[in-house]
Amino acid sequence: MSLLEIRNLTVRFATASGWFTAVEGVDLSVEKGEIVAIVGESGSGKSVSMLAVMGLLPPTAQVTADVLAFDGKDLLTISPAERRALTGADMAMIFQEPMSSLNPCFTVGFQIEEALRLHLGLNKRQARDRAVELLTQVGIPSPAQRLSAYPHQLSGGMSQRVMIAMAIACDPRLLIADEPTTALDVTIQAQILDLLVDLQERRGMALILITHAMGVVAETAQRVVVQYAGWQVEKQDVYGLFDHPHHPYTAALLTALPERAVEGTRLASIPGVVPGQFDKPSGCLFHPRCPRADQRCVEVRPVPAGPELGEAVCHYPLGGAR
């Protein structure tokens, strides 16, 4: 049994003009100790999918799925008390913006110790000792002194390390990292990624890495899920995806990597933008930006191909018959 099982996940939001579908038909399974990356441009529904798993979407959201289960527990039907016990303990999440994810009104120590007291039942002294141990693990110098610091007194990289310490405090079996290196400089990004992979290996937890950086995916992930405009358009192991992408969108993302640029030519790009609430096209959502699109793509919604073609949601997957 997979640690996390998702089948046909759909997330809609109530708006003044009706329902807006942000995520549709996402299928994903994550095994114990596995690293899975979810990639795509901003607006592809990556974060929304995982916030639905965590139960952290606003009341305006409607979440439906054929299966949404963690370690056999149905996340759609468990009670609020069971959900609170699960979130932060067995499942944890690192959010995009460390500077805004921490509460500015409380010290770092209070915010780490709160989770330890609530989920593990530690007393004040035990929680403080554990918090010092966690800050040491994530590479923060003078950890005992840092516990009394407020978030505004920390750098971006230091704040992200505190967020990681909070996320791993209760030894979760699944850690979701949502763009964990956003707004950090390049050297700090590398340190944070190395830290996450090291923690994942030492603790044996499953890691879902949400990112739009394909280079990060190549270095860390075992399997990759590609999302576009709320659709899951391809799923492959990392080597297969980089060597033989099957969806034109995946191929375009890889072609746009600076590492694949040809000297003396312009860096490749994908024309247009990800469609939003009011401009979603008919047929294939990617067809306005796809050089392979024809009238069938404009009129008919594609269905997923077989596993041998990366389950690409495309009428004409690369490597298949046209």
PyMOL commands that set and color helices and strands:
alter all, ss='L'
color gray80, all
select helices_A, chain A and resi 46-54+80-86+98-101+108-120+124-137+143-146+151-153+156-168+186-203+214-220+238-243+248-255+258-260+287-289+295-299+307-309
alter helices_A, ss='H'
color red, helices_A
select strands_A, chain A and resi 4-15+18-30+35-39+61-64+67-70+73-74+91-94+174-178+206-211+223-228+231-237
alter strands_A, ss='S'
color yellow, strands_A
deselect
rebuild
show_as cartoon
